Amino acid sequence: MSKISRGMLGTAAAGVALTLATVTAATAAGGTITVPTDFVPQLSDTRATGHYEVVEAGLHVWTEGATSTDKVAEYVATATPLADAGEPSLAYTSTGGGAPGYQLVVDFDGDGSADGILVGEPAVYGDDWWTPGGSKQFVKDGAPSHAGGSGSANHGTLDQWRAAFPSAQVQAFGFSLGSGVKGEGVITSIDFAGTSYTFAQAVVLENSEECKDGGWATSTSPEFKNQGDCVSSFSSER
């Protein structure tokens, strides 16, 4: 299933989406990201010519060209201290063009609201993570390094960011391909805080008949307690 939707967020420098709203969506469970259920709607920045779909190997992501609408970016909610995030990574197989970067939506001062994003692009910058222009000023001012040679003037390793902002909390982790970048490939897994997440397509039942013979237990959106709970959810059919 491919998804096409215009981003609901403003766009910061280098096409990185940023929201300052508190992330309240449920977190992915069991090392599986159910698509699209586990993606946080208010953080989504998948635009008109950016797409994703679950395939056997993982999450197929691609953009059609190199315009401002060529972007696919999604995030999964978490509530993890930056100190416990480890060194997040993406396992990605490219079939052409640019590759997605890893992104962390961070509450840097621990007040419950996101203040900025940390972007990791190891193929380009190694273990250096940078924050875009849309991050709050105190985040940019407090960045470990302001020298050139990274994705922005405000950057550093995650250990340096942890030292600079010891109260920082990661509210969501995810990926971004684009904007203005043509690329295609498959994310086979996404590692965060010691867990390797793979992808699965959401299962949505269409009628009460599909609840029978254990069908209720296969539903992921929503999840049902038992067959009766499933059947009753379709009571409007009668």
NORWO-V375291 format. One record per backbone hydrogen bond with DSSP energy under -0.5 kcal/mol. NH is the residue of the N-H (numbers start at 1). CO is the residue of the C=O. If there is no record, write none. Layout:
NH,CO  NH,CO
This chain:
3,52  5,47  8,44  10,18  12,10  12,16  15,12  16,13  17,15  18,10  24,22  28,77  29,32  32,29  33,198  34,32  35,33  35,200  38,34  39,36  40,75  41,39  43,40  44,40  44,41  45,73  47,45  47,71  49,69  50,47  51,62  53,60  55,58  58,55  59,187  60,53  60,58  61,59  61,185  62,51  63,183  64,49  70,67  71,69  72,177  74,175  76,173  77,38  78,171  80,170  82,168  84,81  85,82  88,86  89,191  91,189  92,90  93,186  94,92  95,184  96,184  98,182  101,176  102,120  103,174  104,118  105,172  106,104  106,116  107,169  108,106  110,107  115,106  116,106  118,104  119,130  120,102  121,119  121,128  124,121  125,121  126,122  128,125  129,156  130,119  131,154  135,132  136,115  139,136  140,136  141,137  142,138  143,140  145,155  155,145  155,153  156,129  158,127  161,157  162,158  163,159  164,160  165,161  168,165  169,107  170,80  171,105  171,169  172,105  173,76  174,103  175,74  176,101  177,72  178,176  179,70  180,67  181,70  183,181  184,96  185,61  186,93  187,59  188,91  188,186  189,91  190,197  191,89  192,195  193,85  195,192  197,190  197,195  198,31  200,33  202,35  204,202  205,203  210,207  211,208  212,209  215,212  216,211  217,214  218,215  219,215  219,216  220,203  221,203  221,222  224,216  230,226  231,227  232,228  233,229  233,230  234,231  235,232  237,234  238,235
